[in-house]
Amino acid sequence: MRSIGTTELSVFPISLGTNVFGWTADKEASFAVLDAYVEGGGNFIDTADVYPYWVTGESTSEMIIGEWMHVRRNRDSLVLATKVGMLEGLTGLAPATIRTAIEDSLRRLRTDYIDLYWAHVDDHDTPLVESLATFDALVREGKVRYVGASNYGADRLAEALKTSSDEGLTRYVALQQQYNLVERGYEGELRDVVAREGLSSTPYFGLARGFLTGKYAPGVTIDSPRAGMAAEYLQKEHGRRALEALLKVAAEQEVAPATVALAWLAAQPTVAAPIASARNVAQLQPLLAAAELPLTQEELALLDEASRA
């Protein structure tokens, strides 16, 4: 288990992403994935009110997770994270928006508290102090334990943290941003802020929309909603180099490429738990295996060098 920043949240090294629940995984498949994740030692579930609203017109992921926790009666053994700011009709981080969104999420998730509540996007139209004061009130009311920032740039994250300190308000304890072997923009000012301020990172797109599973190759057709975006990495030199190195290490370790990709990510500075999703139990197994895969310094260096753009 790993800690999120300086909080009391102790999490499994791989967070289960659930944006596919109700989309490419129906309720039965979602229940099976959740059961297998917990049975494999997992406890860190990541969702959002907008998952996958773009397909179903509802906050289906939260609804499925809420029903599953109700049936399994396991809420208190989990670290549950959801988000506010991107759902149609509830965009941004105005105080009234946050207040409405948290009540809706609590109802759908059938719980009275959220362990980690994410600001899903940076809202430049609402003063930071107003959003943070609302999050602070939710923490004091016991509806939220901790808050995090998703999709913030380095300057705005630093400004938010300073505002919290100056005003005596709850601080963001973690950052969620894109980061993987072929998307390494996090390494720089943003990571410096996270490290300096004692935050943790729980990056999304840890498998680069499926590219780092190793199933993409020239001339191969993949049946996936993300196939077009993932295949774009084959057009980039560093993408092909990264895939070659990934397949080499995976073959030597006798594990799936996805396992190596997530193990590399989990070994990076400031990263507590990469987020990865699975639409069935078979896809989940390589993700769970990443939590127990120790990569050597030579393997880490090979992957690092090969994947640099």
C-alpha positions as CSV (number, residue, x, y, z in Angstrom):
1,M,0.0,0.0,0.0
2,R,1.1,3.6,-0.6
3,S,0.1,6.9,1.0
4,I,-1.6,9.8,-0.9
5,G,0.6,12.7,0.0
6,T,0.7,13.3,3.7
7,T,-2.9,12.0,4.1
8,E,-4.2,9.0,5.9
9,L,-5.3,7.5,2.6
10,S,-3.5,4.1,2.1
11,V,-4.0,2.8,-1.4
12,F,-3.2,-0.1,-3.7
13,P,-0.4,0.8,-6.2
14,I,-2.9,0.6,-9.1
15,S,-6.1,2.5,-9.1
16,L,-9.1,1.1,-10.9
17,G,-10.4,3.5,-13.5
18,T,-14.1,3.1,-14.1
19,N,-14.9,5.3,-17.1
20,V,-15.8,2.2,-19.1
21,F,-18.6,1.1,-16.7
22,G,-21.9,1.4,-18.5
23,W,-20.1,2.0,-21.8
24,T,-17.9,-0.9,-22.9
25,A,-18.6,-2.9,-19.7
26,D,-22.2,-3.5,-18.8
27,K,-23.3,-3.8,-15.2
28,E,-22.6,-7.5,-14.9
29,A,-19.1,-7.1,-16.4
30,S,-18.4,-4.1,-14.2
31,F,-19.4,-6.0,-11.1
32,A,-17.0,-8.8,-12.1
33,V,-14.1,-6.4,-12.6
34,L,-14.8,-4.7,-9.3
35,D,-15.0,-8.1,-7.5
36,A,-11.7,-9.3,-9.1
37,Y,-10.0,-6.0,-8.3
38,V,-10.8,-6.2,-4.6
39,E,-10.0,-9.9,-4.5
40,G,-6.6,-9.1,-6.0
41,G,-5.9,-6.7,-3.1
42,G,-7.2,-3.5,-4.7
43,N,-9.0,-0.7,-2.8
44,F,-8.6,2.5,-4.8
45,I,-11.6,3.1,-7.1
46,D,-11.6,6.2,-9.4
47,T,-14.8,7.5,-11.0
48,A,-16.4,10.8,-12.0
49,D,-19.9,12.2,-12.4
50,V,-19.3,12.5,-16.1
51,Y,-18.4,8.8,-16.7
52,P,-19.6,7.8,-19.3
53,Y,-22.3,10.5,-19.7
54,W,-21.2,11.1,-23.2
55,V,-22.5,7.7,-24.2
56,T,-25.4,7.0,-21.8
57,G,-26.7,10.4,-20.9
58,E,-26.3,9.4,-17.2
59,S,-23.6,9.2,-14.5
60,T,-23.6,5.5,-15.1
61,S,-20.3,4.6,-13.6
62,E,-21.2,6.1,-10.2
63,M,-24.6,4.4,-10.3
64,I,-23.0,1.0,-10.9
65,I,-20.3,1.4,-8.3
66,G,-23.0,2.6,-5.8
67,E,-25.1,-0.5,-6.4
68,W,-22.1,-2.8,-6.2
69,M,-20.9,-1.3,-2.8
70,H,-24.5,-1.6,-1.5
71,V,-24.7,-5.2,-2.5
72,R,-21.2,-6.1,-1.3
73,R,-21.4,-4.0,1.9
74,N,-17.8,-3.0,1.5
75,R,-17.8,0.8,1.4
76,D,-15.6,1.4,4.4
77,S,-12.8,-0.9,3.1
78,L,-12.4,1.2,-0.1
79,V,-10.8,4.5,-1.0
80,L,-13.4,6.0,-3.3
81,A,-12.6,9.0,-5.5
82,T,-15.0,10.9,-7.8
83,K,-14.9,14.3,-9.6
84,V,-16.8,17.5,-10.2
85,G,-16.6,20.0,-13.0
86,M,-17.2,18.3,-16.4
87,L,-20.8,17.0,-16.3
88,E,-23.2,18.7,-18.6
89,G,-25.2,21.3,-16.6
90,L,-22.6,21.1,-13.8
91,T,-19.5,22.4,-15.4
92,G,-16.8,24.4,-13.6
93,L,-16.2,24.9,-9.9
94,A,-18.6,27.6,-8.8
95,P,-19.7,27.0,-5.2
96,A,-23.3,26.2,-6.2
97,T,-22.1,23.7,-8.8
98,I,-19.9,21.9,-6.3
99,R,-22.7,21.7,-3.8
100,T,-25.1,20.3,-6.2
101,A,-22.6,17.9,-7.7
102,I,-21.5,16.4,-4.4
103,E,-25.0,15.7,-3.3
104,D,-25.8,14.0,-6.6
105,S,-22.6,11.9,-6.4
106,L,-23.3,10.8,-2.8
107,R,-26.8,9.8,-3.8
108,R,-25.7,7.8,-6.8
109,L,-22.8,6.2,-4.9
110,R,-25.1,5.4,-2.0
111,T,-22.6,6.7,0.5
112,D,-22.3,9.7,2.9
113,Y,-18.7,10.5,2.2
114,I,-16.1,10.6,-0.6
115,D,-12.5,9.8,0.3
116,L,-10.9,11.9,-2.4
117,Y,-13.0,14.5,-4.3
118,W,-11.3,15.8,-7.5
119,A,-11.7,19.2,-9.1
120,H,-11.9,17.6,-12.6
121,V,-10.8,20.7,-14.4
122,D,-9.3,24.1,-13.6
123,D,-12.1,26.7,-13.7
124,H,-10.6,30.1,-14.6
125,D,-14.0,31.8,-14.3
126,T,-14.4,31.1,-10.6
127,P,-12.0,32.6,-8.1
128,L,-9.8,29.9,-6.6
129,V,-10.7,31.0,-3.1
130,E,-14.4,30.5,-3.7
131,S,-13.9,26.9,-5.0
132,L,-11.5,26.0,-2.2
133,A,-13.7,27.5,0.5
134,T,-16.5,25.2,-0.8
135,F,-14.3,22.2,-0.7
136,D,-13.1,23.2,2.8
137,A,-16.8,23.3,4.0
138,L,-17.4,19.9,2.5
139,V,-14.4,18.5,4.5
140,R,-15.6,20.1,7.7
141,E,-19.1,18.7,7.1
142,G,-17.7,15.2,6.7
143,K,-18.9,14.7,3.2
144,V,-15.4,14.8,1.7
145,R,-12.2,13.6,3.4
146,Y,-9.6,15.1,1.0
147,V,-9.6,17.0,-2.3
148,G,-7.4,16.8,-5.3
149,A,-6.7,18.7,-8.5
150,S,-7.1,17.2,-12.0
151,N,-5.8,18.8,-15.2
152,Y,-4.2,21.8,-13.5
153,G,-1.1,23.4,-14.9
154,A,2.0,24.1,-12.7
155,D,1.3,27.8,-12.1
156,R,-2.4,27.3,-11.2
157,L,-1.7,24.3,-9.0
158,A,0.9,26.4,-7.1
159,E,-1.5,29.3,-6.9
160,A,-4.3,27.1,-5.5
161,L,-2.0,25.6,-2.9
162,K,-0.8,29.1,-1.8
163,T,-4.4,30.3,-1.6
164,S,-5.3,27.4,0.7
165,S,-2.3,28.2,2.9
166,D,-3.0,31.9,3.0
167,E,-6.7,31.5,3.7
168,G,-6.5,28.5,6.0
169,L,-8.5,26.3,3.7
170,T,-8.2,22.6,2.8
171,R,-5.3,22.0,0.4
172,Y,-5.2,19.8,-2.7
173,V,-3.4,16.6,-1.7
174,A,-2.9,15.0,-5.1
175,L,-2.8,15.7,-8.8
176,Q,-4.4,13.7,-11.6
177,Q,-3.0,14.3,-15.0
178,Q,-2.0,12.4,-18.2
179,Y,1.3,10.6,-17.9
180,N,2.7,7.4,-19.4
181,L,5.7,6.1,-21.3
182,V,4.9,8.0,-24.5
183,E,3.3,11.1,-22.9
184,R,5.8,12.6,-20.5
185,G,4.9,16.3,-20.3
186,Y,4.3,15.9,-16.6
187,E,8.0,15.6,-16.0
188,G,9.1,19.2,-15.4
189,E,7.5,22.2,-13.7
190,L,4.3,20.3,-12.9
191,R,6.0,17.4,-11.2
192,D,8.3,19.9,-9.4
193,V,5.3,21.6,-7.8
194,V,3.8,18.2,-6.8
195,A,7.1,17.1,-5.2
196,R,7.9,20.4,-3.5
197,E,4.4,20.6,-2.0
198,G,4.2,17.0,-0.8
199,L,1.4,15.9,-3.1
200,S,1.1,12.6,-4.9
201,S,0.2,11.9,-8.5
202,T,-2.4,9.4,-9.7
203,P,-1.9,9.7,-13.5
204,Y,-4.6,8.7,-16.0
205,F,-4.1,7.2,-19.5
206,G,-1.3,5.1,-17.9
207,L,-1.6,2.8,-20.9
208,A,-1.8,5.6,-23.5
209,R,-5.4,4.6,-24.5
210,G,-4.3,1.0,-24.9
211,F,-1.2,1.6,-27.0
212,L,1.0,0.3,-24.2
213,T,-0.8,-3.0,-24.0
214,G,1.2,-4.1,-27.0
215,K,-1.7,-5.0,-29.1
216,Y,-1.2,-2.2,-31.6
217,A,1.1,-2.9,-34.6
218,P,1.4,-1.8,-38.2
219,G,-1.4,-3.3,-40.3
220,V,-3.3,-4.7,-37.2
221,T,-7.0,-3.7,-36.8
222,I,-8.2,-3.4,-33.2
223,D,-11.8,-3.3,-32.2
224,S,-11.8,-0.5,-29.6
225,P,-13.4,3.0,-29.3
226,R,-9.9,4.3,-28.6
227,A,-8.1,2.5,-31.5
228,G,-7.7,5.5,-33.7
229,M,-6.0,7.6,-31.0
230,A,-3.8,4.8,-29.7
231,A,-2.6,3.9,-33.2
232,E,-1.3,7.4,-33.7
233,Y,1.6,6.6,-31.5
234,L,2.8,4.1,-34.1
235,Q,3.4,7.1,-36.4
236,K,5.8,8.7,-33.9
237,E,9.5,7.5,-33.7
238,H,9.5,7.6,-29.9
239,G,6.3,5.6,-29.8
240,R,7.8,2.8,-31.8
241,R,11.0,2.9,-29.7
242,A,9.0,2.8,-26.5
243,L,6.9,-0.1,-27.8
244,E,10.0,-2.1,-28.8
245,A,11.6,-1.6,-25.4
246,L,8.4,-2.4,-23.6
247,L,7.9,-5.7,-25.5
248,K,11.6,-6.6,-24.8
249,V,11.2,-6.1,-21.1
250,A,7.8,-7.9,-21.0
251,A,9.3,-10.9,-22.8
252,E,12.2,-11.1,-20.4
253,Q,9.9,-10.8,-17.4
254,E,7.3,-13.1,-18.9
255,V,4.5,-10.7,-18.2
256,A,2.1,-8.7,-20.4
257,P,3.4,-5.3,-21.8
258,A,0.6,-3.5,-19.9
259,T,2.1,-4.9,-16.6
260,V,5.5,-3.4,-17.4
261,A,4.1,-0.1,-18.6
262,L,2.2,0.4,-15.3
263,A,5.1,-0.8,-13.2
264,W,7.4,1.7,-14.9
265,L,4.8,4.5,-14.2
266,A,4.4,3.4,-10.6
267,A,8.1,3.6,-10.1
268,Q,8.4,7.2,-11.1
269,P,8.9,10.0,-8.6
270,T,5.7,11.4,-7.0
271,V,3.5,8.7,-8.5
272,A,1.4,6.9,-5.9
273,A,-1.0,4.9,-8.0
274,P,-1.5,5.0,-11.8
275,I,-5.1,4.7,-12.9
276,A,-6.0,2.0,-15.4
277,S,-9.4,0.6,-16.6
278,A,-10.5,-2.8,-17.7
279,R,-13.7,-3.8,-19.4
280,N,-13.5,-7.4,-18.3
281,V,-11.6,-9.6,-15.8
282,A,-9.1,-10.8,-18.4
283,Q,-8.0,-7.2,-19.1
284,L,-7.7,-6.6,-15.3
285,Q,-5.2,-9.3,-14.5
286,P,-2.1,-7.7,-16.1
287,L,-3.0,-4.4,-14.3
288,L,-3.1,-6.1,-10.9
289,A,0.2,-7.8,-11.7
290,A,1.9,-4.4,-12.1
291,A,1.6,-3.9,-8.3
292,E,4.0,-6.8,-7.7
293,L,6.4,-6.4,-10.6
294,P,9.9,-5.1,-9.5
295,L,11.7,-3.6,-12.5
296,T,15.5,-3.5,-12.4
297,Q,17.4,-0.2,-12.7
298,E,18.6,-1.4,-16.1
299,E,15.0,-2.1,-17.2
300,L,13.8,1.3,-15.9
301,A,16.7,3.0,-17.7
302,L,16.0,1.2,-21.0
303,L,12.3,2.2,-20.9
304,D,13.2,5.7,-19.9
305,E,15.7,6.3,-22.7
306,A,13.6,4.6,-25.4
307,S,10.5,6.6,-24.7
308,R,12.0,10.0,-24.7
309,A,10.6,12.1,-27.6
